[in-house]
Amino acid sequence: MGKDVIVACDFDSKEKALAFLDKFTERKPFVKIGMELFYAEGPDIVREIKKRGHKIFLDLKLHDIPNTVKKAMSVLKELDVDMTNLHAAGTNRMMAAAIEGLTRADGTRPMLIAVTQLTSTDQESMEKDLLIKEPIDRVVMHYAQNAKVSGLDGVVCSPLEAGKVHELCGIGFITVTPGVRFADGDIGDQKRVTTPARAKEIGSDYIVVGRPITAADDPIAAYNRCIEEFIG
Ligand code: C5P
């Protein structure tokens, strides 16, 4: 499993996203396209960034009835992204349907990973709003196991959970971890953060890094620092 740094391309327009990516003249980063950019620009932005030689994680977090998710995934597979995702809360049947929809005629498909509980959800909101009374760590691990039995490739989780996910679901089950900050950096609105070096020690497979790179004075230097710390 290739370890990599995924740059969260959180911009609200094609112009801003491409101007940012233009700075990368040597190594072309693995790019995450989220809802903001995708809803602003549509599927063409995915084609455009792909054409420039980047790998793409399309972070749209699908969650609907199995048939709808299967059909949506079937559309996404034509975009030739490298990784995409859904909410494990949509149930095992929805996840299995997603795999079916995403698989191309030749048997290949993009990596498919699951969101377990969002990191913005805490024990209190899970109990009060969702009426889930189990400890949140247990819920996260249960959803990860559901993703594994449904045939998915991994989960999005906190770097702090990556070791436990690997213990339970196997070392080949990938962990994609946001919440990464440099030791001397600003943590912004993230709560539980780790450095790229620490994420490597814990065993994350992919780190997702946004503002420490996109808002840096020198994004290339910040990206290279992530690569050095995380891949070495
Ligand atoms: O700028 P920053 O490094 O905080 O960006 C992290 C990226 O990862 C953002 O695109 C954010 O939406 C995403 N993300 C996250 N936490 C999650 C899931 C996704 O920060 N649990």
Residues whose N, C-alpha, C, O or C-beta is under 5 A from the ligand:
A	BS01	C5P	A8 D10 L118 T119 P178 G179 V180 V208 V209 G210 R211 P212
